[in-house]
Amino acid sequence: MIRGVNSAPTKALLSPKKASAKGALNLEKQQTEVSESANPNVHITVLLNEAVQALAIKADGVYVDGTFGRGGHSRKILEQLGATGRLIAFDRDLKAVESSKEITDARFSMVHSHFAGMQAKLNAMGILKVDGILLDLGISSPQIDDASRGFSFRYDAPLDMRMDQSSGQTAADFLADTTEQHLAEVIKNYGEERFAKQIARAIITERNDGRAITTTGQLAKVVAGAVTRFEPGQNPATRTFQALRIFVNQELEELSLTMPQCLALLAPQGRLAVISFHSLEDRIVKQFIRDQANRDDLPANFPVRAADLPQPKMMNVGKTIKPSAKEVKVNLRSRSAVLRVAERTNVA
Ligand SMILES: C[S@@+](CC[C@H](N)C(=O)[O-])C[C@H]1O[C@@H](n2cnc3c(N)ncnc32)[C@H](O)[C@@H]1O
């Protein structure tokens, strides 16, 4: 279920930390990918070996792929599992779920759900603990390349943008209802778009003049008229499309709700591997792991013995992993990917 699509952005969304220059660049790169994807209906899995290796698969373990997509990571995990191992995959996209039927393997189960429903769904299946969880965030190439999904300004199509087309409001529904101020906040906070106010005003003016925005083509045109400066080679609507997609799918809220569930679900020595594609989501992952892993927030002379302090529930595993130059050459979409890995400790 998509929650609160019409509600005001959450506190975290209203006042995000300023994106770093590097973060902004990453966002730009991910958005540019939308216009550079070359191969419709195929998703090239990003950081395939690195992400699966990071899970340190135990042959008899229970693993979760929270973002099945077209199953690249899932297939690799299954290759490494033994006969008694288990993999439960999630995706909120019905086409992804449909594509999972190609995998006929008794060790594999597919669940149509947003990943923030992970703990409830697993518990309902009798699974209380797992040995590893993988999240490969964002959208897949087949989603971008299917014109009817409304994710891309490359095609003129109904402005949908829902990953789960079975529920929630479309981007067009949101634009039909929202206020100018709320829209400007969404475009600014999720798109890091400096012309957010002008774009919001242009969209609402169109609507008030009886030309509600219902297609990707209309949206791209109105945004282009409101943006006076943009990066060379980038479509002026790139950041607005990105912002609406993140908002419609509540992507950051999903991630924030899921990280504590991963902590609760992971058995001792269980691994969490998360691939992010822009700074807004990577910041949530990084902060969560940091909060569990250390106590940097305590003053140096805090009057408590180290042994009496709460012990870390998670440890960072290695440094962040990025795709090799070779991978980026083969799959341009991978270039902004960042993989973070953490391990659950024994601390309850
Ligand atoms: C980048 S693709 C994953 C690709 C996959 N690792 C592969 O190798 O094919 C992301 C997938 O996650 C799904 N997704 C994104 N956010 C989700 C969420 N909150 N809950 C469930 N699925 C989500 C999307 O529908 C999409 O299919």
The ligand as an SDF file (V2000), in Angstrom:
LIG
                    3D

 27 29  0  0  0  0  0  0  0  0999 V2000
   16.5270   -1.4660   -9.2440 C   0  0  0  0  0  0  0  0  0  0  0  0
   15.1940   -2.5550   -9.3920 S   0  0  0  0  0  0  0  0  0  0  0  0
   15.8140   -4.0570   -8.7370 C   0  0  0  0  0  0  0  0  0  0  0  0
   16.4910   -4.8900   -9.7570 C   0  0  0  0  0  0  0  0  0  0  0  0
   16.8650   -6.2760   -9.2810 C   0  0  0  0  0  0  0  0  0  0  0  0
   17.8600   -6.2410   -8.2190 N   0  0  0  0  0  0  0  0  0  0  0  0
   17.3570   -7.1180  -10.4320 C   0  0  0  0  0  0  0  0  0  0  0  0
   18.5020   -7.5620  -10.3840 O   0  0  0  0  0  0  0  0  0  0  0  0
   16.6040   -7.3210  -11.3740 O   0  0  0  0  0  0  0  0  0  0  0  0
   14.1540   -2.0440   -8.1150 C   0  0  0  0  0  0  0  0  0  0  0  0
   12.8870   -2.8550   -7.9730 C   0  0  0  0  0  0  0  0  0  0  0  0
   12.4170   -2.6400   -6.6570 O   0  0  0  0  0  0  0  0  0  0  0  0
   11.0570   -2.3880   -6.6770 C   0  0  0  0  0  0  0  0  0  0  0  0
   10.8000   -1.5030   -5.5420 N   0  0  0  0  0  0  0  0  0  0  0  0
   11.2450   -0.2520   -5.3600 C   0  0  0  0  0  0  0  0  0  0  0  0
   10.8250    0.2370   -4.1980 N   0  0  0  0  0  0  0  0  0  0  0  0
   10.1020   -0.7590   -3.6190 C   0  0  0  0  0  0  0  0  0  0  0  0
    9.4260   -0.8750   -2.3770 C   0  0  0  0  0  0  0  0  0  0  0  0
    9.3730    0.1390   -1.5200 N   0  0  0  0  0  0  0  0  0  0  0  0
    8.8300   -2.0450   -2.0940 N   0  0  0  0  0  0  0  0  0  0  0  0
    8.8830   -3.0920   -2.9690 C   0  0  0  0  0  0  0  0  0  0  0  0
    9.4850   -3.0310   -4.1690 N   0  0  0  0  0  0  0  0  0  0  0  0
   10.1020   -1.8660   -4.4730 C   0  0  0  0  0  0  0  0  0  0  0  0
   10.7580   -1.7610   -8.0000 C   0  0  0  0  0  0  0  0  0  0  0  0
    9.4120   -2.0160   -8.3570 O   0  0  0  0  0  0  0  0  0  0  0  0
   11.7540   -2.4580   -8.9050 C   0  0  0  0  0  0  0  0  0  0  0  0
   11.1880   -3.5900   -9.5010 O   0  0  0  0  0  0  0  0  0  0  0  0
  1  2  1  0
  2  3  1  0
  2 10  1  0
  3  4  1  0
  4  5  1  0
  5  6  1  0
  5  7  1  0
  7  8  2  0
  7  9  1  0
 10 11  1  0
 11 12  1  0
 11 26  1  0
 12 13  1  0
 13 14  1  0
 13 24  1  0
 14 15  1  0
 14 23  1  0
 15 16  2  0
 16 17  1  0
 17 18  1  0
 17 23  2  0
 18 19  1  0
 18 20  2  0
 20 21  1  0
 21 22  2  0
 22 23  1  0
 24 25  1  0
 24 26  1  0
 26 27  1  0
M  CHG  2   2   1   9  -1
M  END
$$$$
